[in-house]
Amino acid sequence: MTSSTTPTAVEVVAPIAGTVIDITDVPDPVFAKKSVGDGFGISAPPGGTVVSPG
């Protein structure tokens, strides 16, 4: 594996309407404390329901 110092742009597409929020503002403490790594959250619109495929 090689390492690159050149920044790469990445487009992130969300399968839900909402607002991107800082990971520390996510209501789940495991994610908010970055216990599983850095990231971001998506705040669903009022009345929106998010479920996992199953």
mmCIF file of the N, C-alpha and C atoms, coordinates in Angstrom:
data_MODEL
# 
_entry.id   MODEL 
# 
loop_
_atom_site.group_PDB 
_atom_site.id 
_atom_site.type_symbol 
_atom_site.label_atom_id 
_atom_site.label_alt_id 
_atom_site.label_comp_id 
_atom_site.label_asym_id 
_atom_site.label_entity_id 
_atom_site.label_seq_id 
_atom_site.pdbx_PDB_ins_code 
_atom_site.Cartn_x 
_atom_site.Cartn_y 
_atom_site.Cartn_z 
_atom_site.occupancy 
_atom_site.B_iso_or_equiv 
_atom_site.pdbx_formal_charge 
_atom_site.auth_seq_id 
_atom_site.auth_comp_id 
_atom_site.auth_asym_id 
_atom_site.auth_atom_id 
_atom_site.pdbx_PDB_model_num 
ATOM 1   N N  . MET A 1 1  ? 0.840   -1.173 0.000  1.00 0.00 ? 1  MET A N  1 
ATOM 2   C CA . MET A 1 1  ? 0.000   0.000  0.000  1.00 0.00 ? 1  MET A CA 1 
ATOM 3   C C  . MET A 1 1  ? 0.882   1.231  0.000  1.00 0.00 ? 1  MET A C  1 
ATOM 4   N N  . THR A 1 2  ? 0.538   2.192  -0.833 1.00 0.00 ? 2  THR A N  1 
ATOM 5   C CA . THR A 1 2  ? 1.300   3.434  -0.874 1.00 0.00 ? 2  THR A CA 1 
ATOM 6   C C  . THR A 1 2  ? 0.480   4.556  -0.265 1.00 0.00 ? 2  THR A C  1 
ATOM 7   N N  . SER A 1 3  ? 1.180   5.577  0.148  1.00 0.00 ? 3  SER A N  1 
ATOM 8   C CA . SER A 1 3  ? 0.497   6.710  0.763  1.00 0.00 ? 3  SER A CA 1 
ATOM 9   C C  . SER A 1 3  ? 0.644   7.916  -0.139 1.00 0.00 ? 3  SER A C  1 
ATOM 10  N N  . SER A 1 4  ? -0.382  8.731  -0.200 1.00 0.00 ? 4  SER A N  1 
ATOM 11  C CA . SER A 1 4  ? -0.368  9.915  -1.040 1.00 0.00 ? 4  SER A CA 1 
ATOM 12  C C  . SER A 1 4  ? -0.601  11.140 -0.174 1.00 0.00 ? 4  SER A C  1 
ATOM 13  N N  . THR A 1 5  ? 0.122   12.207 -0.471 1.00 0.00 ? 5  THR A N  1 
ATOM 14  C CA . THR A 1 5  ? -0.081  13.444 0.276  1.00 0.00 ? 5  THR A CA 1 
ATOM 15  C C  . THR A 1 5  ? -0.947  14.419 -0.506 1.00 0.00 ? 5  THR A C  1 
ATOM 16  N N  . THR A 1 6  ? -1.384  14.016 -1.684 1.00 0.00 ? 6  THR A N  1 
ATOM 17  C CA . THR A 1 6  ? -2.234  14.875 -2.500 1.00 0.00 ? 6  THR A CA 1 
ATOM 18  C C  . THR A 1 6  ? -3.683  14.744 -2.037 1.00 0.00 ? 6  THR A C  1 
ATOM 19  N N  . PRO A 1 7  ? -4.311  15.861 -1.640 1.00 0.00 ? 7  PRO A N  1 
ATOM 20  C CA . PRO A 1 7  ? -5.717  15.776 -1.215 1.00 0.00 ? 7  PRO A CA 1 
ATOM 21  C C  . PRO A 1 7  ? -6.609  15.307 -2.358 1.00 0.00 ? 7  PRO A C  1 
ATOM 22  N N  . THR A 1 8  ? -7.589  14.508 -2.024 1.00 0.00 ? 8  THR A N  1 
ATOM 23  C CA . THR A 1 8  ? -8.528  13.993 -3.005 1.00 0.00 ? 8  THR A CA 1 
ATOM 24  C C  . THR A 1 8  ? -9.936  14.422 -2.612 1.00 0.00 ? 8  THR A C  1 
ATOM 25  N N  . ALA A 1 9  ? -10.678 14.948 -3.558 1.00 0.00 ? 9  ALA A N  1 
ATOM 26  C CA . ALA A 1 9  ? -12.066 15.332 -3.294 1.00 0.00 ? 9  ALA A CA 1 
ATOM 27  C C  . ALA A 1 9  ? -12.940 14.090 -3.352 1.00 0.00 ? 9  ALA A C  1 
ATOM 28  N N  . VAL A 1 10 ? -13.852 13.977 -2.415 1.00 0.00 ? 10 VAL A N  1 
ATOM 29  C CA . VAL A 1 10 ? -14.777 12.857 -2.365 1.00 0.00 ? 10 VAL A CA 1 
ATOM 30  C C  . VAL A 1 10 ? -16.186 13.417 -2.267 1.00 0.00 ? 10 VAL A C  1 
ATOM 31  N N  . GLU A 1 11 ? -17.069 12.978 -3.152 1.00 0.00 ? 11 GLU A N  1 
ATOM 32  C CA . GLU A 1 11 ? -18.463 13.404 -3.095 1.00 0.00 ? 11 GLU A CA 1 
ATOM 33  C C  . GLU A 1 11 ? -19.238 12.404 -2.251 1.00 0.00 ? 11 GLU A C  1 
ATOM 34  N N  . VAL A 1 12 ? -19.902 12.893 -1.219 1.00 0.00 ? 12 VAL A N  1 
ATOM 35  C CA . VAL A 1 12 ? -20.705 12.037 -0.356 1.00 0.00 ? 12 VAL A CA 1 
ATOM 36  C C  . VAL A 1 12 ? -22.172 12.279 -0.695 1.00 0.00 ? 12 VAL A C  1 
ATOM 37  N N  . VAL A 1 13 ? -22.870 11.210 -1.013 1.00 0.00 ? 13 VAL A N  1 
ATOM 38  C CA . VAL A 1 13 ? -24.278 11.313 -1.375 1.00 0.00 ? 13 VAL A CA 1 
ATOM 39  C C  . VAL A 1 13 ? -25.092 10.625 -0.284 1.00 0.00 ? 13 VAL A C  1 
ATOM 40  N N  . ALA A 1 14 ? -26.067 11.328 0.260  1.00 0.00 ? 14 ALA A N  1 
ATOM 41  C CA . ALA A 1 14 ? -26.901 10.771 1.322  1.00 0.00 ? 14 ALA A CA 1 
ATOM 42  C C  . ALA A 1 14 ? -28.223 10.275 0.745  1.00 0.00 ? 14 ALA A C  1 
ATOM 43  N N  . PRO A 1 15 ? -28.642 9.087  1.134  1.00 0.00 ? 15 PRO A N  1 
ATOM 44  C CA . PRO A 1 15 ? -29.910 8.555  0.634  1.00 0.00 ? 15 PRO A CA 1 
ATOM 45  C C  . PRO A 1 15 ? -31.123 9.071  1.409  1.00 0.00 ? 15 PRO A C  1 
ATOM 46  N N  . ILE A 1 16 ? -30.976 10.237 2.037  1.00 0.00 ? 16 ILE A N  1 
ATOM 47  C CA . ILE A 1 16 ? -32.063 10.818 2.829  1.00 0.00 ? 16 ILE A CA 1 
ATOM 48  C C  . ILE A 1 16 ? -31.931 12.335 2.794  1.00 0.00 ? 16 ILE A C  1 
ATOM 49  N N  . ALA A 1 17 ? -33.049 13.013 2.830  1.00 0.00 ? 17 ALA A N  1 
ATOM 50  C CA . ALA A 1 17 ? -33.015 14.471 2.936  1.00 0.00 ? 17 ALA A CA 1 
ATOM 51  C C  . ALA A 1 17 ? -32.679 14.822 4.381  1.00 0.00 ? 17 ALA A C  1 
ATOM 52  N N  . GLY A 1 18 ? -31.951 15.878 4.582  1.00 0.00 ? 18 GLY A N  1 
ATOM 53  C CA . GLY A 1 18 ? -31.608 16.298 5.934  1.00 0.00 ? 18 GLY A CA 1 
ATOM 54  C C  . GLY A 1 18 ? -30.451 17.268 5.918  1.00 0.00 ? 18 GLY A C  1 
ATOM 55  N N  . THR A 1 19 ? -29.927 17.532 7.088  1.00 0.00 ? 19 THR A N  1 
ATOM 56  C CA . THR A 1 19 ? -28.827 18.468 7.254  1.00 0.00 ? 19 THR A CA 1 
ATOM 57  C C  . THR A 1 19 ? -27.618 17.740 7.811  1.00 0.00 ? 19 THR A C  1 
ATOM 58  N N  . VAL A 1 20 ? -26.449 17.992 7.248  1.00 0.00 ? 20 VAL A N  1 
ATOM 59  C CA . VAL A 1 20 ? -25.219 17.400 7.762  1.00 0.00 ? 20 VAL A CA 1 
ATOM 60  C C  . VAL A 1 20 ? -24.886 18.084 9.083  1.00 0.00 ? 20 VAL A C  1 
ATOM 61  N N  . ILE A 1 21 ? -24.604 17.280 10.117 1.00 0.00 ? 21 ILE A N  1 
ATOM 62  C CA . ILE A 1 21 ? -24.240 17.812 11.426 1.00 0.00 ? 21 ILE A CA 1 
ATOM 63  C C  . ILE A 1 21 ? -22.908 17.231 11.871 1.00 0.00 ? 21 ILE A C  1 
ATOM 64  N N  . ASP A 1 22 ? -22.248 17.921 12.763 1.00 0.00 ? 22 ASP A N  1 
ATOM 65  C CA . ASP A 1 22 ? -20.974 17.455 13.314 1.00 0.00 ? 22 ASP A CA 1 
ATOM 66  C C  . ASP A 1 22 ? -21.206 16.159 14.088 1.00 0.00 ? 22 ASP A C  1 
ATOM 67  N N  . ILE A 1 23 ? -20.256 15.253 14.020 1.00 0.00 ? 23 ILE A N  1 
ATOM 68  C CA . ILE A 1 23 ? -20.393 13.960 14.699 1.00 0.00 ? 23 ILE A CA 1 
ATOM 69  C C  . ILE A 1 23 ? -20.600 14.136 16.202 1.00 0.00 ? 23 ILE A C  1 
ATOM 70  N N  . THR A 1 24 ? -20.043 15.192 16.788 1.00 0.00 ? 24 THR A N  1 
ATOM 71  C CA . THR A 1 24 ? -20.205 15.409 18.229 1.00 0.00 ? 24 THR A CA 1 
ATOM 72  C C  . THR A 1 24 ? -21.621 15.838 18.603 1.00 0.00 ? 24 THR A C  1 
ATOM 73  N N  . ASP A 1 25 ? -22.436 16.205 17.616 1.00 0.00 ? 25 ASP A N  1 
ATOM 74  C CA . ASP A 1 25 ? -23.826 16.590 17.867 1.00 0.00 ? 25 ASP A CA 1 
ATOM 75  C C  . ASP A 1 25 ? -24.812 15.444 17.659 1.00 0.00 ? 25 ASP A C  1 
ATOM 76  N N  . VAL A 1 26 ? -24.317 14.276 17.291 1.00 0.00 ? 26 VAL A N  1 
ATOM 77  C CA . VAL A 1 26 ? -25.173 13.102 17.099 1.00 0.00 ? 26 VAL A CA 1 
ATOM 78  C C  . VAL A 1 26 ? -25.662 12.640 18.481 1.00 0.00 ? 26 VAL A C  1 
ATOM 79  N N  . PRO A 1 27 ? -26.955 12.310 18.633 1.00 0.00 ? 27 PRO A N  1 
ATOM 80  C CA . PRO A 1 27 ? -27.477 11.946 19.953 1.00 0.00 ? 27 PRO A CA 1 
ATOM 81  C C  . PRO A 1 27 ? -26.933 10.640 20.539 1.00 0.00 ? 27 PRO A C  1 
ATOM 82  N N  . ASP A 1 28 ? -26.368 9.769  19.729 1.00 0.00 ? 28 ASP A N  1 
ATOM 83  C CA . ASP A 1 28 ? -25.810 8.510  20.236 1.00 0.00 ? 28 ASP A CA 1 
ATOM 84  C C  . ASP A 1 28 ? -24.419 8.773  20.805 1.00 0.00 ? 28 ASP A C  1 
ATOM 85  N N  . PRO A 1 29 ? -24.196 8.519  22.107 1.00 0.00 ? 29 PRO A N  1 
ATOM 86  C CA . PRO A 1 29 ? -22.909 8.850  22.730 1.00 0.00 ? 29 PRO A CA 1 
ATOM 87  C C  . PRO A 1 29 ? -21.715 8.090  22.157 1.00 0.00 ? 29 PRO A C  1 
ATOM 88  N N  . VAL A 1 30 ? -21.918 6.886  21.656 1.00 0.00 ? 30 VAL A N  1 
ATOM 89  C CA . VAL A 1 30 ? -20.802 6.129  21.070 1.00 0.00 ? 30 VAL A CA 1 
ATOM 90  C C  . VAL A 1 30 ? -20.253 6.853  19.845 1.00 0.00 ? 30 VAL A C  1 
ATOM 91  N N  . PHE A 1 31 ? -21.144 7.357  19.002 1.00 0.00 ? 31 PHE A N  1 
ATOM 92  C CA . PHE A 1 31 ? -20.711 8.095  17.822 1.00 0.00 ? 31 PHE A CA 1 
ATOM 93  C C  . PHE A 1 31 ? -20.240 9.492  18.194 1.00 0.00 ? 31 PHE A C  1 
ATOM 94  N N  . ALA A 1 32 ? -20.960 10.168 19.101 1.00 0.00 ? 32 ALA A N  1 
ATOM 95  C CA . ALA A 1 32 ? -20.628 11.541 19.486 1.00 0.00 ? 32 ALA A CA 1 
ATOM 96  C C  . ALA A 1 32 ? -19.242 11.643 20.116 1.00 0.00 ? 32 ALA A C  1 
ATOM 97  N N  . LYS A 1 33 ? -18.813 10.592 20.828 1.00 0.00 ? 33 LYS A N  1 
ATOM 98  C CA . LYS A 1 33 ? -17.482 10.590 21.451 1.00 0.00 ? 33 LYS A CA 1 
ATOM 99  C C  . LYS A 1 33 ? -16.408 10.081 20.498 1.00 0.00 ? 33 LYS A C  1 
ATOM 100 N N  . LYS A 1 34 ? -16.788 9.789  19.259 1.00 0.00 ? 34 LYS A N  1 
ATOM 101 C CA . LYS A 1 34 ? -15.885 9.284  18.222 1.00 0.00 ? 34 LYS A CA 1 
ATOM 102 C C  . LYS A 1 34 ? -15.239 7.955  18.614 1.00 0.00 ? 34 LYS A C  1 
ATOM 103 N N  . SER A 1 35 ? -15.960 7.153  19.401 1.00 0.00 ? 35 SER A N  1 
ATOM 104 C CA . SER A 1 35 ? -15.447 5.854  19.829 1.00 0.00 ? 35 SER A CA 1 
ATOM 105 C C  . SER A 1 35 ? -15.214 4.914  18.654 1.00 0.00 ? 35 SER A C  1 
ATOM 106 N N  . VAL A 1 36 ? -15.962 5.097  17.584 1.00 0.00 ? 36 VAL A N  1 
ATOM 107 C CA . VAL A 1 36 ? -15.816 4.248  16.401 1.00 0.00 ? 36 VAL A CA 1 
ATOM 108 C C  . VAL A 1 36 ? -15.177 5.012  15.245 1.00 0.00 ? 36 VAL A C  1 
ATOM 109 N N  . GLY A 1 37 ? -14.561 6.152  15.554 1.00 0.00 ? 37 GLY A N  1 
ATOM 110 C CA . GLY A 1 37 ? -13.879 6.944  14.530 1.00 0.00 ? 37 GLY A CA 1 
ATOM 111 C C  . GLY A 1 37 ? -14.593 8.250  14.243 1.00 0.00 ? 37 GLY A C  1 
ATOM 112 N N  . ASP A 1 38 ? -13.970 9.050  13.392 1.00 0.00 ? 38 ASP A N  1 
ATOM 113 C CA . ASP A 1 38 ? -14.510 10.356 13.037 1.00 0.00 ? 38 ASP A CA 1 
ATOM 114 C C  . ASP A 1 38 ? -15.601 10.199 11.982 1.00 0.00 ? 38 ASP A C  1 
ATOM 115 N N  . GLY A 1 39 ? -16.372 11.221 11.790 1.00 0.00 ? 39 GLY A N  1 
ATOM 116 C CA . GLY A 1 39 ? -17.431 11.154 10.790 1.00 0.00 ? 39 GLY A CA 1 
ATOM 117 C C  . GLY A 1 39 ? -18.341 12.356 10.863 1.00 0.00 ? 39 GLY A C  1 
ATOM 118 N N  . PHE A 1 40 ? -19.576 12.152 10.447 1.00 0.00 ? 40 PHE A N  1 
ATOM 119 C CA . PHE A 1 40 ? -20.588 13.208 10.489 1.00 0.00 ? 40 PHE A CA 1 
ATOM 120 C C  . PHE A 1 40 ? -21.938 12.533 10.654 1.00 0.00 ? 40 PHE A C  1 
ATOM 121 N N  . GLY A 1 41 ? -22.938 13.323 10.974 1.00 0.00 ? 41 GLY A N  1 
ATOM 122 C CA . GLY A 1 41 ? -24.293 12.810 11.092 1.00 0.00 ? 41 GLY A CA 1 
ATOM 123 C C  . GLY A 1 41 ? -25.196 13.517 10.108 1.00 0.00 ? 41 GLY A C  1 
ATOM 124 N N  . ILE A 1 42 ? -26.365 12.961 9.910  1.00 0.00 ? 42 ILE A N  1 
ATOM 125 C CA . ILE A 1 42 ? -27.379 13.606 9.077  1.00 0.00 ? 42 ILE A CA 1 
ATOM 126 C C  . ILE A 1 42 ? -28.634 13.732 9.928  1.00 0.00 ? 42 ILE A C  1 
ATOM 127 N N  . SER A 1 43 ? -29.053 14.965 10.141 1.00 0.00 ? 43 SER A N  1 
ATOM 128 C CA . SER A 1 43 ? -30.254 15.242 10.915 1.00 0.00 ? 43 SER A CA 1 
ATOM 129 C C  . SER A 1 43 ? -31.450 15.139 9.974  1.00 0.00 ? 43 SER A C  1 
ATOM 130 N N  . ALA A 1 44 ? -32.291 14.135 10.213 1.00 0.00 ? 44 ALA A N  1 
ATOM 131 C CA . ALA A 1 44 ? -33.466 13.920 9.357  1.00 0.00 ? 44 ALA A CA 1 
ATOM 132 C C  . ALA A 1 44 ? -34.480 15.033 9.570  1.00 0.00 ? 44 ALA A C  1 
ATOM 133 N N  . PRO A 1 45 ? -35.260 15.334 8.555  1.00 0.00 ? 45 PRO A N  1 
ATOM 134 C CA . PRO A 1 45 ? -36.290 16.367 8.706  1.00 0.00 ? 45 PRO A CA 1 
ATOM 135 C C  . PRO A 1 45 ? -37.338 15.931 9.734  1.00 0.00 ? 45 PRO A C  1 
ATOM 136 N N  . PRO A 1 46 ? -38.056 16.882 10.336 1.00 0.00 ? 46 PRO A N  1 
ATOM 137 C CA . PRO A 1 46 ? -39.094 16.528 11.320 1.00 0.00 ? 46 PRO A CA 1 
ATOM 138 C C  . PRO A 1 46 ? -40.079 15.510 10.741 1.00 0.00 ? 46 PRO A C  1 
ATOM 139 N N  . GLY A 1 47 ? -40.365 14.499 11.526 1.00 0.00 ? 47 GLY A N  1 
ATOM 140 C CA . GLY A 1 47 ? -41.288 13.462 11.077 1.00 0.00 ? 47 GLY A CA 1 
ATOM 141 C C  . GLY A 1 47 ? -40.631 12.398 10.224 1.00 0.00 ? 47 GLY A C  1 
ATOM 142 N N  . GLY A 1 48 ? -39.351 12.602 9.890  1.00 0.00 ? 48 GLY A N  1 
ATOM 143 C CA . GLY A 1 48 ? -38.635 11.623 9.077  1.00 0.00 ? 48 GLY A CA 1 
ATOM 144 C C  . GLY A 1 48 ? -38.264 10.408 9.906  1.00 0.00 ? 48 GLY A C  1 
ATOM 145 N N  . THR A 1 49 ? -38.358 9.251  9.322  1.00 0.00 ? 49 THR A N  1 
ATOM 146 C CA . THR A 1 49 ? -37.994 8.016  10.000 1.00 0.00 ? 49 THR A CA 1 
ATOM 147 C C  . THR A 1 49 ? -36.865 7.360  9.224  1.00 0.00 ? 49 THR A C  1 
ATOM 148 N N  . VAL A 1 50 ? -35.828 6.957  9.938  1.00 0.00 ? 50 VAL A N  1 
ATOM 149 C CA . VAL A 1 50 ? -34.692 6.288  9.308  1.00 0.00 ? 50 VAL A CA 1 
ATOM 150 C C  . VAL A 1 50 ? -34.645 4.864  9.837  1.00 0.00 ? 50 VAL A C  1 
ATOM 151 N N  . VAL A 1 51 ? -34.627 3.896  8.939  1.00 0.00 ? 51 VAL A N  1 
ATOM 152 C CA . VAL A 1 51 ? -34.536 2.490  9.320  1.00 0.00 ? 51 VAL A CA 1 
ATOM 153 C C  . VAL A 1 51 ? -33.447 1.827  8.491  1.00 0.00 ? 51 VAL A C  1 
ATOM 154 N N  . SER A 1 52 ? -32.904 0.752  9.018  1.00 0.00 ? 52 SER A N  1 
ATOM 155 C CA . SER A 1 52 ? -31.895 0.023  8.257  1.00 0.00 ? 52 SER A CA 1 
ATOM 156 C C  . SER A 1 52 ? -32.586 -1.031 7.399  1.00 0.00 ? 52 SER A C  1 
ATOM 157 N N  . PRO A 1 53 ? -31.954 -1.376 6.274  1.00 0.00 ? 53 PRO A N  1 
ATOM 158 C CA . PRO A 1 53 ? -32.550 -2.429 5.447  1.00 0.00 ? 53 PRO A CA 1 
ATOM 159 C C  . PRO A 1 53 ? -32.519 -3.749 6.213  1.00 0.00 ? 53 PRO A C  1 
ATOM 160 N N  . GLY A 1 54 ? -33.471 -4.542 6.008  1.00 0.00 ? 54 GLY A N  1 
ATOM 161 C CA . GLY A 1 54 ? -33.432 -5.751 6.801  1.00 0.00 ? 54 GLY A CA 1 
ATOM 162 C C  . GLY A 1 54 ? -34.251 -6.825 6.273  1.00 0.00 ? 54 GLY A C  1 
# 
